[in-house]
Amino acid sequence: MDLKIKNKKALVTGSTAGIGYAIAKALANEGAEVIVNGRTIERVNNAVEKLRNETGNKNISGIAADFSIKLQIDRLIAELPEVDILINNVGIFEPKEFNAIPDEDWFRFFEVNVLSGVRLAKAYFDKMIAKNWGRIIFISSESALQIPEEMIHYGMTKTAQISIARGLAELTKGTKVTVNAVLPGPTLSEGVGTFVKDLAAQKKLTTQEMEQEFFKTARPTSILQRFIDPDEIASTVAYIASDLAIATNGAAIRADGGLVKSPF
């Protein structure tokens, strides 16, 4: 299927690995001009080279920026003043008991997971409206709907992303600009893979046994009953970013493996 985004300029934040990398690859395979982002220039350059080799698309570049530092976001925007597709994927997570979460962590999670996307949307949204074409997608999480008790601060940021996406969508009436949120379920990203391996080592289990235990005890409502592959999330995001998805706007699209027990 031709998603009709060839030569569209797409920025994917947090895209040197995991879901972000998979999204960048999916968009590159559709012929988009892709800008990769990560915190270090080494990881960015490695991802750019790998993407070019895997997709055959040479129109891939990268910008290093740490989204916990506003000055670095400002520098990125100055270097990249306009995009057609903005994928707000960058995010941090950390399991921690509620009473052990200091105020600083609440602010840090909000800064990276929420304000980074807000700042970029503010930079690009009006230009998309002026061109009468654009896509802004927040990569939220099923944790926005089923707040995990071990990561309440993380869940809070994911819920906020849905609210912002819906509010921004209201400002696109009568245009070909859309703003949506995509809600992945538990996905085998780089961070999650490390988390599972560490848990398995602690419990003296194989990673496969740990995965089975995780879905049996921590995420029993999952219909898929396994970690989602990042490419399986990326295919959904690529469609929402496409010229074919104009009728999807202001939506929270679940790609959660059936984890959320609701038909809505």
Buried (B, 14 or more C-beta within 10 A) or exposed (E): EEBEBEEBBBBBBBBBBBBBBBBBBBBBBBBBBBBBBBBEEEBBBBBBEBBBEEBEBEBBBBBBBBBBEEEBBEBBBEEBEBBBBBBBBBBBBBEBEEEEBEEEBBEBBBBBBBBBBBBBBEBBBEBBBEEEBBBBBBBBBBBBBBBBEEBBBBBBBBBBBBBBBBEBBEEBEEBBBBBBBBBBBBBBBBBBBEBBEEBBEEEEBEBEEBBBBBBEEEBEBBEBBBBBBBBBBBEBBBBBBBBBBEEBBBBBBBBBBEBBEEEE
